[in-house]
Each structure stands twice: as structure tokens, then as C-alpha cells.
Amino acid sequence: MKIEDIIKSTVTLNAAKRAVLNVMFADLVVTDHFNEILKPFDLSPEQYNVLRILRGQKGKPANMCTIQERMIAKTSNTTRLVDKLLLKELVTREVCPDNRRKMEVEITEKGLNVLAEIDPKAIEHENYFASKLTSEELEIFNNLLEKYRS
């Protein structure tokens, strides 16, 4: 369905406006679908992102700066996100022994278990949207999106 039909536009949109609206609307569709996956786990996409970053550390702690650098949403309040994950016992936070001004954050076993439960659902989510395009189209789509946002 064309974006003009979705937003019920009565005017012709130029290509630049259509592109921006299509990207924004596609983001909402994908995000809404993923939020439904995270809802039973009481996680926000940003909290999920922090857990994935920490899992990627492979048992090594990460400081707040490292987490912030790797976040998809750079404007996220990392301290607040980690605080919420602490309350859910999905992460631990300790003062860095080498630099007492730094906090080190690690994912807990419970956090790893939650991610293990989410992983198949996340893969299914990715495959659902990917299935709408061929492998070649996906490659072109990714290249165009990378070009578009750079």
C-alpha cells in the first residue's frame, strides 16, 4: 500500500517527502511488532538493546560509556535503563576496581535466560519482515538505507 493511501493524503507528495514518510512509517510498523514480542518480558526495546550489548561482552563487564556508544538509540538514558534492569535482576553493577568513578555492568544468568527466550521470537520477527523481499532486494534495501542515513 502506498504511503499516500495510508496517511490518506489529498495532495501529491514529492519523492523526498514520500521517502521520509515511508521510513518513519516502516519504523513504526517494525517497532510496534517487536514491542509486542518484548511486552511479556516487561522490557523496552532500549532495555533489550542494553542486554544484547552486555551479552556481546562475553562475560566481561562494560562501563556506561561503552554501553552508550553501542546503543542504537543514542539519546537513551543509559543510567536509567541499567537501573531498571538492576531492579529486574537482569544485570549487576559494581564500582570499577581500577577507576572508582566508573561503574561496570554485567548481564546476569537471569538476563541471559531472558535473551535466550526472546532470541527465537526476535529471529522470527526479522524473518517475517525479510520474507517480503528477495535476498537480492534485501541487499539492495540495506545498501540504500545505509546510503540514505549517511
JOQUI-V357525 format. One record per backbone hydrogen bond with DSSP energy under -1.0 kcal/mol. NH is the residue of the N-H (numbers start at 1). CO is the residue of the C=O. Records with the same first field share a line. If there is no record, write none. Layout:
# JOQUI-V357525
NH = CO, CO
This chain:
# JOQUI-V357525
6 = 2
7 = 3
9 = 4
18 = 14
19 = 15
20 = 16
21 = 17
22 = 18
23 = 19
24 = 20
25 = 21
26 = 22
27 = 23
28 = 24
29 = 25
30 = 26
31 = 27
32 = 28
33 = 29
34 = 30
35 = 31
36 = 32
38 = 34
39 = 35
41 = 38
42 = 39
43 = 38
48 = 44
49 = 45
50 = 46
51 = 47
52 = 48
53 = 49
54 = 50
55 = 51
56 = 52
58 = 55
60 = 57
62 = 105
67 = 63
68 = 64
69 = 65
70 = 66
74 = 72
76 = 73
78 = 76
81 = 77
82 = 78
83 = 79
84 = 80
85 = 81
86 = 82
87 = 83
88 = 84
89 = 86
90 = 85
92 = 106
94 = 104
96 = 102
102 = 99
104 = 94
105 = 62
106 = 92
108 = 90
112 = 108
113 = 109
114 = 110
115 = 111
116 = 112
117 = 113
118 = 114
119 = 115
122 = 118
123 = 119
124 = 120
125 = 121
126 = 122
127 = 123
128 = 124
129 = 125
130 = 126
131 = 127
132 = 129
133 = 130
138 = 134
139 = 135
140 = 136
141 = 137
142 = 138
143 = 139
144 = 140
145 = 141
146 = 142
147 = 143
148 = 144
149 = 145
